[in-house]
């Protein structure tokens, strides 16, 4: 199967892992808003996933990282807002 990123399968997996981690992290932040009793744990988990995202981005090329930057910035903002609200 050809890589939609024009790369090796291993590289495609690295990109898709970042995409998946972003989705997971946004979901954790959303769940924290609906589960006040679990919000501290959910936001801590979101923080750990966020750190994993940053580590994964370090393995990508700068032009690839720049494509993710708006989402990463929005995610950081969402985590910070949710943390202040909990």
KALIN-V455766 format. One record per pair of residues at least 12 apart in sequence whose ideal C-beta (glycine too) atoms are under 10 Angstrom apart, sorted by the first residue. I is the first residue (numbers start at 0). J is the second residue. D is the distance in whole Angstrom. If there is no record, write none. Layout:
I | J | D
I | J | D
//
This chain:
2 | 14 | 9
3 | 15 | 10
4 | 63 | 8
6 | 60 | 10
6 | 63 | 9
10 | 58 | 9
10 | 59 | 8
10 | 60 | 9
10 | 63 | 9
13 | 55 | 7
13 | 56 | 10
13 | 58 | 6
13 | 59 | 7
13 | 63 | 9
14 | 55 | 9
14 | 59 | 7
14 | 63 | 7
14 | 66 | 9
14 | 67 | 9
16 | 51 | 9
16 | 52 | 9
16 | 55 | 6
16 | 58 | 10
17 | 51 | 9
17 | 52 | 6
17 | 53 | 10
17 | 54 | 10
17 | 55 | 5
17 | 56 | 6
17 | 58 | 9
17 | 59 | 7
17 | 63 | 9
17 | 64 | 9
17 | 66 | 10
17 | 67 | 6
17 | 70 | 9
17 | 71 | 9
18 | 52 | 10
18 | 55 | 10
18 | 67 | 8
18 | 70 | 9
19 | 48 | 10
19 | 52 | 10
19 | 55 | 10
20 | 48 | 5
20 | 49 | 8
20 | 50 | 10
20 | 51 | 6
20 | 52 | 5
20 | 53 | 10
20 | 54 | 10
20 | 55 | 7
20 | 56 | 10
20 | 74 | 10
21 | 48 | 9
21 | 49 | 9
21 | 52 | 6
21 | 55 | 10
21 | 67 | 7
21 | 70 | 5
21 | 71 | 8
21 | 73 | 9
21 | 74 | 6
22 | 48 | 10
22 | 70 | 10
23 | 44 | 9
23 | 45 | 8
23 | 48 | 6
23 | 51 | 9
23 | 52 | 9
24 | 44 | 9
24 | 45 | 5
24 | 46 | 9
24 | 47 | 9
24 | 48 | 4
24 | 49 | 6
24 | 50 | 10
24 | 51 | 9
24 | 52 | 7
24 | 70 | 10
24 | 71 | 9
24 | 74 | 6
24 | 75 | 10
24 | 77 | 8
24 | 78 | 8
25 | 45 | 8
25 | 48 | 10
25 | 70 | 8
25 | 73 | 8
25 | 74 | 6
25 | 77 | 7
25 | 78 | 9
26 | 41 | 9
26 | 45 | 9
26 | 48 | 10
27 | 40 | 9
27 | 41 | 5
27 | 42 | 7
27 | 43 | 9
27 | 44 | 5
27 | 45 | 4
27 | 46 | 9
27 | 47 | 9
27 | 48 | 7
27 | 49 | 9
27 | 77 | 10
27 | 78 | 9
27 | 81 | 9
28 | 41 | 8
28 | 42 | 7
28 | 44 | 10
28 | 45 | 5
28 | 46 | 10
28 | 48 | 10
28 | 49 | 10
28 | 74 | 8
28 | 76 | 10
28 | 77 | 5
28 | 78 | 6
28 | 79 | 10
28 | 80 | 9
28 | 81 | 5
28 | 82 | 9
29 | 41 | 9
29 | 45 | 10
29 | 77 | 9
29 | 81 | 9
30 | 42 | 10
30 | 44 | 9
30 | 45 | 9
30 | 81 | 10
31 | 43 | 10
31 | 44 | 9
31 | 45 | 7
31 | 77 | 10
31 | 78 | 9
31 | 81 | 5
31 | 82 | 9
31 | 84 | 9
31 | 85 | 7
32 | 77 | 10
32 | 80 | 10
32 | 81 | 6
32 | 84 | 8
32 | 85 | 9
35 | 84 | 10
35 | 85 | 7
37 | 85 | 10
38 | 81 | 7
38 | 82 | 9
38 | 84 | 8
38 | 85 | 4
39 | 82 | 9
39 | 85 | 6
41 | 81 | 9
41 | 85 | 9
42 | 78 | 7
42 | 79 | 10
42 | 81 | 6
42 | 82 | 5
42 | 84 | 10
42 | 85 | 6
43 | 82 | 9
45 | 74 | 8
45 | 77 | 8
45 | 78 | 5
45 | 81 | 8
45 | 82 | 9
46 | 75 | 10
46 | 78 | 6
46 | 82 | 8
48 | 74 | 9
48 | 78 | 10
49 | 71 | 8
49 | 74 | 6
49 | 75 | 7
49 | 77 | 10
49 | 78 | 6
52 | 67 | 8
52 | 70 | 9
52 | 71 | 6
52 | 74 | 8
52 | 75 | 10
53 | 71 | 8
53 | 75 | 10
55 | 67 | 9
56 | 68 | 9
56 | 71 | 7
//
